[in-house]
Amino acid sequence: MASLFSRIIAGELPGRFVWQDDEVVCFLTIAPLRPGHTLVVPRREIDKWTDLPGELLGKVMSVAQVIGQAVERAWDAPRSGLAIAGFEVLHCHVHVTPIWDMTDLELSNIKPETVAAELDQAAVRLRAALRDLGQGQFVPED
């Protein structure tokens, strides 16, 4: 059975995509730590990041770096945080979020009932920041 993320990638379930290329997609999580909390996901359904082929792992991390730069720009954050856990969905994904201090990475801060309009606005801001960074060819239309 396809993972939740494979179903989002296939368009079977909705997703707020901010990046799409042949190997990696990025979309906002529906339960963010902070506005702009983005998931970087390989299209290939591989459970653990430690099982990714080296080249694909490198691509995921390269895209995560660009997303990190974009969330810092879009939210004027001093840093972006990155986390890999993988227990929620058994399809490798990297969490990238703007942070101001270490407490911004605490999972107890997740906001599972975030209003759809807030998520939509965060997607618009992040897409604009990615375009400003010269990454427009990977950014889907708003």
GIMOMO-V920943 format. One line per field, one symbol per residue. psi: psi as a letter, one per 40 degrees, with the letter a starting at -180 (. if undefined). A space follows every 10 residues. Layout:
# GIMOMO-V920943
psi = ???
This chain:
# GIMOMO-V920943
psi = hiidddddde ediiighehh addiihiiie gidihehihh hidhghdide ehiddddddd dddddddddd ddddefidii ihihceddhg hhihhhiiid ideeehdeeh gefhhddddd dddddddddd ddeffdeehi i.
